[in-house]
Amino acid sequence: QFQLVESGGGSAQVGGSLKLSCAASRSTFTRCEMDWFRQAPGKEREWVGKISSAPRSAGTTTYADSVKGRFTVSRDNAKNTAYLRMNYLKIEDTAVYYCRACGFLWGQGTQVNVSS
């Protein structure tokens, strides 16, 4: 069964950093484009960024304007894990963060709280 398990959420102060992980249960992961989304209270789920599947385009990354220059998506195919490194955090980054594999498989989400 192909599953995603997220970890690394928690609390940080404005300007701080957190790194989220998304571990896949199968090596099928390596063929998946990986997306990160977030959902703040009372808001719709928002796409944050993605990384391509490595064989095709060497891990090309794309980001939403709201996080560009602050967040970095990466992957380690040997560990079947994708990452979201979040720097220079803002209050508005507070949300539940989700990873998604191959456009359809979602992780359970991990809470990120940013405070001043």
C-alpha positions, 0 to 999 in steps of 0.5 A, spaced: 500 500 500 502 506 498 502 511 503 505 518 505 506 520 512 508 527 514 512 529 520 516 536 522 510 540 524 510 544 530 511 551 532 516 557 530 517 564 531 516 569 525 523 569 522 524 562 524 525 556 520 522 549 520 523 543 515 517 538 514 518 531 511 513 526 507 515 519 507 513 514 502 511 507 504 514 505 497 519 506 492 514 508 487 515 515 490 521 516 485 516 516 479 511 521 482 511 529 482 511 531 489 506 537 491 506 541 498 499 544 499 497 548 506 490 550 509 489 555 514 483 555 518 477 558 514 481 558 508 481 553 502 487 549 501 493 552 497 498 549 493 505 551 495 510 548 491 512 542 487 518 538 485 518 533 479 520 526 479 527 526 478 528 521 472 525 526 467 527 533 469 532 532 475 528 535 480 525 541 477 522 545 483 516 550 482 513 555 487 507 559 489 509 567 489 507 567 496 513 562 498 518 563 493 525 565 496 523 562 502 521 555 502 525 550 498 522 543 496 527 537 495 527 530 495 531 524 497 529 518 492 534 513 496 529 515 502 523 515 499 522 522 502 520 529 500 522 535 504 519 542 505 524 547 508 521 553 510 525 559 512 523 566 514 516 564 516 511 569 517 504 569 521 500 567 515 504 561 514 500 558 519 496 552 516 496 545 516 501 542 511 500 536 506 504 533 501 501 529 495 504 524 490 503 523 483 497 528 483 492 523 487 495 521 494 495 525 500 499 525 506 495 526 513 497 533 514 502 536 519 500 543 523 505 549 523 504 555 527 508 561 527 507 566 532 510 573 533 
